[in-house]
Amino acid sequence: MESQVRGGTRWKRFAVVMVPSVAATAAIGVALAQGALAASFSVSGQSFKVTTKQLDGEGFVQYGALDEGYTLKGDKTVRPVAVSAFSTATIQSLCQSVVTPNIPVLGNVSLILRAGDGAEPVRAENLYIDVAQLEADATFRGIDIGVAAKDANKGPGMKGGKEQANPFGFSQQSDSVTLKDVKQTAWATSAGTFKLSGLKMSVSTGVKECY
């Protein structure tokens, strides 16, 4: 089965629908058994933007969750996200940017990271991306929509640890997925391995983002 989706989705709204209850937390043993990262972390007060020319993923699952973290003033907060997880992924032309605002004397400071622009793409295993907003042309192969999150078995499974996600809530999964012309805003990324070929990083004043 092949399903193609074009256009954008506002994942903040989508995640709220996906998570009617967050009282239950996925068991850490599930993540360990799947080789995923067991520990969660408090998310910073800065989201970051990512663009890719193409992402090819094997073993895909997506479910709603809440990220606990901080504002830039240090106040605790919770943000709804859609967790996109891949057993393996190859990424062409990755750009990641984050802007730190209002630094004394300097003002805004931007960090931009680029990789996978040459013959060798970025490669990741057990990749988890906590997405707030996504735009892409997407093709899913072997897709199941409406699976209980704990029973999604085509991808790496739920993240586990201190993740706030309902294991009985909505998820979708597919054997593989291709995302083209990706633009996304995310709060966190975790991976078992993350190989950045041809890595280039720059820091400069002002607001300079991937899109």
C-alpha positions in Angstrom: 0.0 0.0 0.0 1.3 3.4 -0.9 -0.1 6.7 0.3 1.2 10.1 -0.7 0.6 13.3 1.2 1.4 16.8 0.1 1.3 20.0 2.0 1.7 21.0 5.7 0.4 19.9 9.0 0.3 22.0 12.2 1.6 19.3 14.5 0.9 21.3 17.7 -2.8 20.9 17.1 -2.4 17.4 15.8 -0.5 16.3 18.9 -3.2 17.7 21.2 -5.8 15.5 19.5 -3.4 12.5 19.6 -2.9 12.8 23.4 -6.2 12.9 25.2 -4.5 11.5 28.3 -0.9 11.6 29.3 -1.2 9.9 32.7 0.4 6.7 31.5 4.1 6.5 30.6 5.8 4.0 28.3 7.9 1.3 30.1 11.6 1.9 29.9 12.1 -1.8 29.2 10.4 -1.5 25.8 12.9 1.1 24.6 15.9 -0.9 25.9 14.7 -4.0 24.1 14.4 -2.1 20.9 17.8 -0.5 21.3 16.4 3.0 21.7 17.7 5.6 24.1 16.3 4.9 27.6 16.8 8.4 29.2 14.7 11.4 28.4 15.8 15.0 29.1 14.3 18.3 29.8 13.8 20.2 26.6 15.4 23.7 26.3 13.5 26.9 25.7 14.5 27.1 22.1 13.0 25.2 19.2 15.1 24.6 16.1 14.4 24.5 12.4 15.4 21.7 10.0 15.3 21.3 6.3 16.2 18.3 4.2 16.1 17.7 0.4 15.0 14.1 1.1 14.7 11.7 4.0 14.3 8.0 3.4 13.3 6.1 6.5 12.7 2.4 7.2 10.5 1.3 10.1 8.4 4.5 10.8 6.1 5.2 13.7 4.5 8.4 14.9 2.6 9.2 18.1 1.6 12.1 20.3 3.5 13.1 23.4 4.3 16.0 25.7 7.8 17.4 26.1 8.7 18.8 29.6 11.2 21.6 29.6 11.9 25.2 30.3 11.3 28.6 28.8 14.3 30.8 28.2 13.5 32.5 31.5 13.8 29.2 33.3 10.1 28.6 34.0 9.0 25.0 33.6 6.6 24.3 30.7 5.1 21.4 28.7 4.8 21.3 24.9 2.7 19.0 22.8 4.6 17.3 20.0 4.3 14.5 17.4 7.1 12.1 17.9 8.4 10.8 14.5 10.6 7.7 14.9 12.6 5.7 12.4 14.5 2.5 12.7 17.0 3.7 10.1 17.1 6.9 8.1 19.2 8.5 5.3 19.0 12.2 4.9 20.2 14.3 2.0 21.2 18.0 2.4 20.5 18.5 6.1 20.3 22.0 7.5 19.6 22.7 11.2 19.4 26.2 12.7 18.7 27.7 16.1 18.6 31.3 17.1 19.5 32.5 20.6 17.8 35.9 21.1 18.8 38.9 23.1 22.3 38.2 24.1 23.9 41.2 25.8 25.9 43.4 23.4 25.5 40.9 20.5 21.7 40.7 20.2 20.5 37.6 18.3 23.0 34.9 17.6 22.4 32.1 15.0 23.9 28.7 14.8 23.6 26.8 11.5 24.7 23.2 11.0 24.9 21.5 7.5 25.7 18.0 6.5 25.0 15.4 3.8 25.5 17.7 0.9 27.9 15.5 -0.9 27.7 11.9 -2.2 27.4 10.5 1.4 24.1 11.3 3.1 23.5 11.7 6.8 22.7 8.3 8.4 20.8 7.6 11.6 19.6 4.6 13.6 16.8 4.6 16.1 16.0 8.3 15.3 13.4 10.2 17.3 12.3 13.7 16.4 9.9 15.6 18.6 8.1 17.7 15.9 6.0 20.9 16.5 5.4 21.7 12.8 6.1 19.9 9.5 5.8 20.6 5.8 6.8 18.0 3.2 5.8 15.8 0.3 5.4 12.4 1.9 5.0 8.8 0.5 4.2 6.0 3.0 4.5 2.3 2.1 2.7 -0.3 4.1 0.9 2.2 6.3 -1.3 1.5 9.3 -3.3 4.4 10.8 -5.0 4.2 14.2 -2.7 1.7 15.9 -2.4 1.8 19.7 1.0 3.4 20.3 2.3 0.5 22.4 1.5 -2.0 19.7 3.2 -0.1 16.8 5.9 -2.7 15.8 7.1 -1.6 12.4 9.5 1.1 13.9 11.7 1.4 16.9 8.8 1.6 19.4 8.0 4.3 21.9 10.9 6.2 23.3 10.3 5.2 26.9 12.1 6.6 29.9 10.4 9.7 31.3 8.5 10.3 28.1 4.9 11.5 28.7 2.9 9.6 26.1 -0.2 7.4 26.3 0.7 3.9 25.2 -3.0 3.3 24.5 -3.3 6.4 22.3 -3.4 6.9 18.6 -0.3 6.2 16.4 0.4 5.5 12.8 3.2 3.3 11.3 4.6 2.2 8.0 7.2 -0.1 6.6 9.0 2.8 5.0 8.5 6.5 4.2 10.1 9.1 1.9 9.9 12.8 2.8 10.9 15.3 0.2 11.5 19.1 0.6 11.1 18.9 4.3 10.7 22.0 6.5 10.1 21.4 10.2 10.3 22.9 13.6 11.3 20.6 16.4 12.0 20.7 20.1 14.3 17.6 20.4 16.1 14.9 18.5 17.5 11.6 19.9 19.3 8.8 18.0 21.2 5.7 18.8 23.7 6.7 16.1 23.8 9.9 14.0 26.5 10.1 11.3 26.9 13.6 9.9 29.0 13.4 6.7 30.6 16.6 5.6 29.6 18.5 8.7 29.8 22.2 8.6 28.9 24.5 11.5 28.8 28.3 11.7 27.9 30.9 14.4 27.0 34.5 13.5 25.1 37.5 14.7 21.6 38.2 13.5 18.7 35.9 12.6 19.9 33.3 10.0 17.8 30.2 9.7 17.4 27.2 7.3 14.0 28.6 6.2 
